Amino acid sequence: MAQTAMTVRLDSAQKAKFDQLCEQFGMSANTAINIFVRTVIRSRCIPFTITAEPENDNLREQAIKAIRNIRLQAQNAPELSIEEINAEINAVRELRQQKR
């Protein structure tokens, strides 16, 4: 499958922290982002709950848990072919049109 580049703008301090955490997880930032993208495609949702920050926030532990969860989901999810992905997209589009 052909690959393409994607540019993401981040605060330089956040990028440094993300790179550092990814290194602790044993992967590159590129690998972590690819895991995220594959998981979103497979599950058809954001693979974590988006909530307000807790008052006693332990960001490092939360990030480690989130990445481990994403990695586990990516390992357990079957690979989808482009045809299967397109079929799911078309099915959702048909449902949306039926609701209108």
Protein Blocks (a to p, Z undefined) as FASTA:
>chain_A
ZZddddddddfklmmmmmmmmmmnopafklmmmmmmmmmmmnopafbdcddddfblcfkl
mmmmmmmmmmmmmmmpccddfklmmmmmmmmmmmmmmmZZ
